[in-house]
Amino acid sequence: MQKRNEQSIGEILRQYLKITQLDNVVFSERIGAIWQETLGEDIALETDNIFLQNGYLFVSLKSPALKTELLMKRSSIARTLNEKLGTEVIKSVVIR
């Protein structure tokens, strides 16, 4: 009797996105919206650039005071964003 390798279409798509590294593009698009939703519009307005690369979320901020504040909250920000994304995409947050 042959073993069947059954997978859901969703799982196959996740594997494909990961192999082709398109998952970073997909999550980068979602992270911008989730960043504003999670941290608020005031912080989003102070954010110059935000992008995901190899599990690291890079965030450029205009305000040095805000940068210092968010540096102390990096791990909780990563945890919250991962929860909202539904997967462990962000390993670490890099504040610039």
N, C-alpha and C positions, 0 to 999 in steps of 0.2 A: 504494500500500500504506500502510495506517495504522500509525503508531507506537503501540506499546502501552506504557502507563505502568504497569508491574507493580511492586508493592510488597508486601512481606510484611505480614502482619497486625500483627506486632510493630512495624514501622516506622510504620505508620498510627496505632497506639495511642500511640507515643512522640510523634508530631506532634500528635495530639489533646491529650494531656496537657500538652504545652508551650504550645499555643495557649490552652488554658483555664486554664493555670497550676495545674492539679491536680498537676503533677509535683512542685511544692514540698511539697504535702501528703504525697504518696507517699514522697518522699525524707526528709522530716522524721520520719515514722514509723520508717523504717529506720535513720536516723542515730542515734536514741537507743540502739538495740540495738548498733549498730556502735561507737558511742562507748565503751560499757562494755566490749565485747569487745576493742577496740583499746587503750584506755588503762588498763583494769583497773577492778576493782570499787571500790578505794579512791578513785580519782579520780571515778568515777561517783557515789559517795556524797557527794562534796564539790561536785557539780554541782547547782545550783539549777534552772536552766532551760537548755534547748538548743532552738534552732529555726533553720530555714533560711528566708531571705527574699532574693529577687532575687540568688541566688548567694553570699550572705554567711551564714556559719554563726555565729550569736550564741550565746555560752556565758556563763552567769552562774555564778560560783564563790563558795563560802563563804570559802575560805582565801586571804588576800592573798599568802602565800608561794607557794601553788600557782599563783595567778594570774600572778605574776612568772615562774615557771618555764615555764608554758605559753605565755606571751607570746613567749618566745624560740624556741619550737618551732612557732609557728603554721603556717609554710609546710610543714613536714614532716607536721604533723597533717592539713592539707588534702590533701596528696598521698596520704597513706595512706588517708584516708577515701574519696577519689575512686577509688582503686584497688579498695577493697572494694565500693564502689557500682557499679563497672564503667563509670563515665562521669564526665566533668568537670562536676560539679554545683556544687562549692564553689570559688568564686573566691578567697575569703579567709575567715579565721577571726577573729572579733571577740571578744576576751576581756573580760568585764566583772567 
